Amino acid sequence: MRGRRPMAAWRAASAGVLLLAGLLAGSALAQPAAAPAAGATAQRPRIGLVLSGGGARGLAHVGVLKVLEQLQVPVDVIAGTSMGAIVGGLYASGMRADELERELLKVRWDEVFSPRIERRHLSQRRKEEDFEISPLIELGLRDGDLRAPQGAVSSRGLESLLRRYTLPVREVQSFDALPIPFRAVSTDMETGRAVVMDGGDLALALRSSMSVPGVFAPIETDGLILGDGGLVNNTPVDVARALGADILIVVNIGTPLSGRAALGSVVGLTQQMINILTEQNVQRSLATLRPADVLIAPELGTLTASDFAAVRELIGLGVAGARGRSDRLAGLSLPTAAYAAWRAQHAARRMAPAQLAFVRIEGTTTTNPARLAAMLESQPGQAFDPDRAERDTKRLAGGGDYTRADYQLVREPAGDGLVFELEDKPWGPNYLRAGLDLSTDFRGRSAFNLKLSHNRHWLTRNGTEWRNRVQIGEVPLAFTELYHPLAWTSSRADDWFLAGYSSAERRRLPRFFADSGDEAAVFRRDLLATGIDIGQPWGEFGELRLGWSHLRLRTLPEIVSPAYPGRADSARWTENGLRARAVIDQLDYASFPQSGYRLETELWWGLRSGDLGGHFTRLEVQGSAVRSFGLHTLSLYGLLQVADQPRTLNVERYRLGGFHQLSGYHAGQLTGNAVQLLRLTWYRRLSQTPTLTRGFFVGASFELGNAWQRSADIRPSDLRTGMSLFVGADTGMGPLYLGLTYAPRGSAGLVLFIGRP
């Protein structure tokens, strides 16, 4: 990092400063420090602020800062670790406590620490994958090794916040030149030594200090791999003294050790081990405090390092903790006029307007920046706009190829410029995901499918992708697609593409007696599909495809009851035709969405041959619209499927029934060549958010639909109803439901369902 001294030189310099501070310590309260900073007068000691790490608990530091300002206590130097470095660094950059509080209360922390950016910013190809397999768990293949992400959550949202907050001091290269001199502590993950950052990119320094092992991936900069500073120096008392502080205000909010109940899992034991190591270095630091120093340890109760949703409460507890030490802090306060003068000398800087002379992309070796640059809103000749730059980083990250997508406003001889810094995923560009479909009605009917997907990105400089999926279980399936952008436009966002695909599937098709709902026969349908499309992505909005489709279908009877009323013949036929597909997807989540809409339409037209002949058309349309009202969400879903398939065939084209597909009926109980379904769902997200889930939900659905032999047979009077009550969770293996189902013309039941209904 630019501005950081080499470690050996820093240790020598810091040792000298510590020795000098020690010689002066005995008279620090009676005489001025050796080299007071601007704003530190000869009549008062030099005051240092030490802020410890502790994840979300570090938000209590903001409350302490509020009290220091109320008591008019000046701060001459700041040293911080992890979350303490973030709060301390932002305060040192000129942000005041009330501004910090206001900004932190506005942050949507669930999005900041989401494993990836908001879904609405993803490319359409990434959105489509959400409907196949949950994106929460992703592995990769590189150099023949199976690799996993280094962090449980993404740091992109945090980096974006830090970048925006530190823009006014973007040209500061030495942290001594900040309104308040500052140091951040990180850990060299190769040597285990502390790294004290004293210059360079402030936003990157703050992010490096907060690289919690197993949560955030470490940052690689200047040849060092930097992890969380709390591992080696969570309360950097020595660093503040090395800055020349005579009296320290130390705020310790470290996470306490867990009890026996938390030690029954690998995760619990690992967290306890980290807490033990951290607590040991904290106690060593606190043992060096002097009688004049002030220790503030807010009582944060059971709030943990991950409780970012409790911002207001944590700040309030920080206020209470600092007020409890107001007797000691009051002795460090300045008169009103003197404090106003100190504030004026340490005021925040105004960011000067910047005109972009250049825009470039750096850091990636796997992807092609030339194909990405045209996607950006930020272009040379424009005035710099941080909102536009943040949207561009999300657009770059939306392709799913980077662990970091950050920007930096830099000044070079050519003028001010915007540099987007990308870091390729170390587990790419071969990405692996796994998912599971499972259902049981607790009455002997159960099914499961294990799903595995492979996606190879950037096979060519244009951005060619190869996507594969294998499914094992009730519906064996194999799918492959090669997607090749044609470079007809300069941007991947709206470039035309060619896509060739092939799939094979085998499906069990039960038929039921109309009166009892018992199985009357079981057929097997084999399907082989190949095709080629030309299409265009519509950025983050959707996609259009037009192409040729070839389908080969075979239906065979496997089990037939003597009382089965229909025909039990086998049938084979082929469909060759034109296919058009359009999809618009603006849902915020693929499962349990809370806002947005999605519309998908497919139309086939062509010729059949084999046991079925002549022209055919098929139309399939489905869409959903979602809106939330406070804690409550309403989702409206509609489905229409129509195929002009003759009655002579023994098994119809479409099926209806099952959980949320007319709840209270068996899966596939209603069959026909025309299907309609309308579903209204209400759900509410609960407060609990267990590991590897987005959250728990409770809800209900009401469904209206049926299946008919022909579209001409559709009658509103024939519509059937179904309904459900459920609890659910959006998990790493897919959405999970446990529900009660009922249909007036079906039955009542209990269902466990994992996957998309």
Stockholm file with secondary structure:
# STOCKHOLM 1.0

chainA/1-757         MRGRRPMAAWRAASAGVLLLAGLLAGSALAQPAAAPAAGATAQRPRIGLVLSGGGARGLAHVGVLKVLEQLQVPVDVIAGTSMGAIVGGLYASGMRADELERELLKVRWDEVFSPRIERRHLSQRRKEEDFEISPLIELGLRDGDLRAPQGAVSSRGLESLLRRYTLPVREVQSFDALPIPFRAVSTDMETGRAVVMDGGDLALALRSSMSVPGVFAPIETDGLILGDGGLVNNTPVDVARALGADILIVVNIGTPLSGRAALGSVVGLTQQMINILTEQNVQRSLATLRPADVLIAPELGTLTASDFAAVRELIGLGVAGARGRSDRLAGLSLPTAAYAAWRAQHAARRMAPAQLAFVRIEGTTTTNPARLAAMLESQPGQAFDPDRAERDTKRLAGGGDYTRADYQLVREPAGDGLVFELEDKPWGPNYLRAGLDLSTDFRGRSAFNLKLSHNRHWLTRNGTEWRNRVQIGEVPLAFTELYHPLAWTSSRADDWFLAGYSSAERRRLPRFFADSGDEAAVFRRDLLATGIDIGQPWGEFGELRLGWSHLRLRTLPEIVSPAYPGRADSARWTENGLRARAVIDQLDYASFPQSGYRLETELWWGLRSGDLGGHFTRLEVQGSAVRSFGLHTLSLYGLLQVADQPRTLNVERYRLGGFHQLSGYHAGQLTGNAVQLLRLTWYRRLSQTPTLTRGFFVGASFELGNAWQRSADIRPSDLRTGMSLFVGADTGMGPLYLGLTYAPRGSAGLVLFIGRP
#=GR chainA/1-757 SS CTTCCCHHHHHHHHHHHHHHHHHHHTTTTTSCCSSCCTTCCTTSCCEEEEECCCGGGGGHHHHHHHHHHHTTCCCCEEEEETHHHHHHHHHHTTCCHHHHHHHHHHCCHHHHTSSSSCGGGSCHHHHHHHTTSCSSSCEEEETTEEECCSBSSCCHHHHHHHHHHTGGGTTCCBGGGSSSCEEEEEEETTTCCEEEECBSCHHHHHHHHCCCTBTSCCEEETTEEEEETHHHHSSCHHHHHHTTCSEEEEECCCCCCCCGGGGSSHHHHHHHHHHHHHHHHHHHHHTTCCTTCEEECCCCTTCCTTCGGGHHHHHHHHHHHHHTTHHHHGGGCCCHHHHHHHHHHTCCCCCCCCBCSEEEEESCSSSCHHHHHTTCSCCTTSBCCHHHHHHHHHHHHTTSCEEEEEEEEEEETTEEEEEEEEEECTTCSEEEEEEEEEEECSSSCEEEEEEEEEEECCSSTTCCEEEEEEEEESSCEEEEEEEEECCSSSCTTSCCEEEEEEEEEEEEEEEECTTTCCEEEEEEEEEEEEEEEEEEEETTTEEEEEEEEEEEEEEEEEEECTTCCSCCCCEEEEEEEEEEEEEEECCSCSSSCCSEEEEEEEEEEEEEEESSCEEEEEEEEEEEEEEEETTEEEEEEEEEEEECCCTTSSSCSEEECSTTSSTTSCTTCEEESEEEEEEEEEEEECSCCCTTEEEEEEEEEEEEEEEESSGGGCCGGGCEEEEEEEEEEEETTEEEEEEEEECTTSCEEEEEEESCC
#=GC SS_cons         CTTCCCHHHHHHHHHHHHHHHHHHHTTTTTSCCSSCCTTCCTTSCCEEEEECCCGGGGGHHHHHHHHHHHTTCCCCEEEEETHHHHHHHHHHTTCCHHHHHHHHHHCCHHHHTSSSSCGGGSCHHHHHHHTTSCSSSCEEEETTEEECCSBSSCCHHHHHHHHHHTGGGTTCCBGGGSSSCEEEEEEETTTCCEEEECBSCHHHHHHHHCCCTBTSCCEEETTEEEEETHHHHSSCHHHHHHTTCSEEEEECCCCCCCCGGGGSSHHHHHHHHHHHHHHHHHHHHHTTCCTTCEEECCCCTTCCTTCGGGHHHHHHHHHHHHHTTHHHHGGGCCCHHHHHHHHHHTCCCCCCCCBCSEEEEESCSSSCHHHHHTTCSCCTTSBCCHHHHHHHHHHHHTTSCEEEEEEEEEEETTEEEEEEEEEECTTCSEEEEEEEEEEECSSSCEEEEEEEEEEECCSSTTCCEEEEEEEEESSCEEEEEEEEECCSSSCTTSCCEEEEEEEEEEEEEEEECTTTCCEEEEEEEEEEEEEEEEEEEETTTEEEEEEEEEEEEEEEEEEECTTCCSCCCCEEEEEEEEEEEEEEECCSCSSSCCSEEEEEEEEEEEEEEESSCEEEEEEEEEEEEEEEETTEEEEEEEEEEEECCCTTSSSCSEEECSTTSSTTSCTTCEEESEEEEEEEEEEEECSCCCTTEEEEEEEEEEEEEEEESSGGGCCGGGCEEEEEEEEEEEETTEEEEEEEEECTTSCEEEEEEESCC
//
